[in-house]
């Protein structure tokens, strides 16, 4: 919904400014959450990673 419907409604000017801000906020929250989760997994993986050889 956030990647196709909302931008389409913006282009067609069939949405309110409040809805735009609400959806932008939700998108930023999801982006932040997923980035933090990704960093956490990366750090955990790097602690467990071990490479041998040359």
C-alpha positions as a printed Julia matrix, in Angstrom:
54×3 Matrix{Float64}:
  0.0     0.0    0.0
  2.74    2.45   0.89
  4.71    1.86  -2.27
  1.99    2.12  -4.89
 -1.4     3.29  -3.64
 -0.32    6.36  -1.69
  2.02    7.77  -4.39
 -0.72    7.25  -6.98
 -3.25    9.1   -4.84
 -0.72   11.9   -4.4
 -0.25   12.24  -8.13
 -4.0    12.22  -8.71
 -4.45   14.72  -5.85
 -7.12   12.57  -4.2
 -5.7    12.48  -0.72
 -5.45   14.86   2.22
 -2.33   16.39   3.67
 -2.99   14.65   7.0
 -3.02   11.27   5.31
  0.23   12.1    3.53
  1.94   12.96   6.82
  0.53    9.89   8.56
  1.77    7.55   5.85
  5.13    9.27   5.67
  5.52    8.84   9.41
  4.59    5.15   9.2
  7.1     4.63   6.4
  9.87    6.34   8.36
  9.08    4.23  11.45
  9.25    1.02   9.38
 12.49    2.11   7.73
 14.09    2.96  11.08
 12.92   -0.29  12.67
 14.21   -2.43   9.82
 17.55   -0.6    9.71
 18.08   -1.05  13.44
 17.16   -4.73  13.16
 19.58   -5.12  10.25
 22.43   -3.51  12.2
 21.69   -5.73  15.19
 21.77   -8.88  13.05
 24.96   -7.73  11.3
 26.77   -7.18  14.6
 25.57  -10.51  15.99
 26.68  -12.28  12.82
 30.09  -10.66  12.84
 30.66  -11.82  16.42
 29.96  -15.42  15.41
 31.79  -15.3   12.08
 35.16  -16.91  11.79
 37.25  -17.38   8.69
 40.14  -19.76   8.25
 42.62  -19.97   5.47
 44.65  -17.53   3.53
